[in-house]
Amino acid sequence: MKSLSDHSGPITDINVTPLVDIILVVLIIFMATAPLIHRREIRVDVPKAKHQSQVEQKALTISFDKARTLRFRGSIVGRQDLTRALSTLLTNTPEARVILSADEVLPYGDIVGVLDLIRGAGLKRISLEVRSGS
């Protein structure tokens, strides 16, 4: 029978199991405390240019209420009138933005139909807004 004392050479292997255990514990501690660290913000007042170019355009709103009435620029319009008005708008301002403000109780299909009208007029920059209780 071979005993431990018969092993005559030095131990040359390094046991990395305790090292891996410690690294995993430290990793878990970092993962648990990272969301608790508050990052500080510094407010910076950016100087304004003397000659600013008017880059941002105001978006036009198309309202679509629960009675399925379309409003554009404050007046009630039909679907064909809306398409014509949007086409005219697009010829004057090619980068026009439109917000479709629809009531939350409207069926999805009705909203998609109005979106198709807007896209059919050639507008590409369309945002959606949901209104409740109008």
Secondary structure, DSSP 8 states (H G I E B T S, - for coil): ---GGG--S-------HHHHHHHHHHHHHHHHHGGG-------------SS--------EEEEE-TT--EEETTEEE-HHHHHHHHHHHHHH-TT-EEEEEEETTS-HHHHHHHHHHHHHTT--EEEEEEE---
